[in-house]
Amino acid sequence: MMISCKRAAELTCQSLDRPLSRWERLKLWFHLTMCKPCSAFRRQSMELDRLIEQRFHHQITDDQFKQAVSDVLSEESCERIKQRLREAVQR
């Protein structure tokens, strides 16, 4: 029943876009109870999704968004995300 961290990350990301099935939710919940890094990833992902939604609907300014993101993610994580976005745009 235990899923891998990779699968837990996939389900976490998918859960932001669609409802998970009962079985997927159960497998993810079980994994998250055992894995602190994946639990942290889920919290961060959900918070980032919330912030992006707020920014998209103009509920917060760019400066507020940048500050909130820096509160959620480490500087290293932010740089890694920026680099991957640059690479994706260049493709």
C-alpha positions as CSV (number, residue, x, y, z in Angstrom):
1,M,0.0,0.0,0.0
2,M,2.9,2.4,0.6
3,I,3.6,4.6,-2.4
4,S,7.0,6.2,-3.4
5,C,7.8,9.8,-2.7
6,K,7.7,10.4,-6.4
7,R,4.2,9.1,-6.6
8,A,3.2,11.1,-3.5
9,A,4.5,14.3,-5.2
10,E,2.6,13.4,-8.4
11,L,-0.6,12.9,-6.4
12,T,0.0,16.1,-4.5
13,C,0.4,18.1,-7.7
14,Q,-2.6,16.4,-9.3
15,S,-4.8,17.1,-6.2
16,L,-4.3,20.9,-6.9
17,D,-6.0,20.4,-10.3
18,R,-8.5,17.7,-9.8
19,P,-10.2,15.7,-7.0
20,L,-8.3,12.6,-6.2
21,S,-10.1,9.3,-6.0
22,R,-10.8,7.8,-2.6
23,W,-8.1,5.2,-3.2
24,E,-5.5,7.9,-4.3
25,R,-6.4,10.0,-1.2
26,L,-6.0,7.1,1.1
27,K,-2.6,6.1,-0.4
28,L,-1.4,9.7,-0.3
29,W,-2.6,10.2,3.3
30,F,-0.9,7.0,4.4
31,H,2.4,8.1,2.8
32,L,2.2,11.6,4.3
33,T,1.7,10.2,7.8
34,M,5.1,8.5,7.4
35,C,7.1,10.9,5.4
36,K,7.9,14.4,6.7
37,P,9.6,15.7,3.5
38,C,6.5,14.8,1.5
39,S,4.2,16.4,4.1
40,A,6.3,19.6,3.9
41,F,6.1,19.5,0.0
42,R,2.3,19.1,0.2
43,R,2.0,22.1,2.6
44,Q,4.3,24.2,0.4
45,S,2.5,23.2,-2.8
46,M,-0.9,24.0,-1.3
47,E,0.3,27.4,0.0
48,L,1.9,28.3,-3.3
49,D,-1.3,27.4,-5.2
50,R,-3.3,29.6,-2.8
51,L,-0.9,32.5,-3.3
52,I,-0.9,32.1,-7.1
53,E,-4.7,32.1,-7.1
54,Q,-4.7,35.3,-4.9
55,R,-2.3,37.0,-7.3
56,F,-4.2,35.9,-10.3
57,H,-7.3,37.5,-9.0
58,H,-5.4,40.7,-8.0
59,Q,-6.1,40.1,-4.3
60,I,-2.4,40.7,-3.5
61,T,0.3,42.8,-5.2
62,D,3.4,41.6,-6.8
63,D,5.5,42.7,-3.8
64,Q,3.1,40.9,-1.4
65,F,3.3,37.8,-3.6
66,K,7.1,37.8,-3.7
67,Q,7.3,38.3,0.1
68,A,4.8,35.5,0.7
69,V,6.6,33.1,-1.6
70,S,9.9,33.9,0.1
71,D,8.2,33.0,3.4
72,V,7.1,29.7,2.1
73,L,10.2,28.6,0.1
74,S,13.9,28.8,0.7
75,E,16.0,31.0,-1.5
76,E,17.6,27.9,-3.0
77,S,14.1,26.5,-3.9
78,C,13.1,29.7,-5.5
79,E,16.2,29.8,-7.6
80,R,15.7,26.2,-8.7
81,I,12.1,26.9,-9.7
82,K,13.2,30.0,-11.7
83,Q,15.9,28.0,-13.5
84,R,13.4,25.3,-14.5
85,L,10.9,27.9,-15.7
86,R,13.7,29.5,-17.8
87,E,14.5,26.1,-19.3
88,A,10.9,25.4,-20.1
89,V,10.5,28.7,-21.8
90,Q,13.5,28.1,-24.0
91,R,12.2,24.8,-25.3
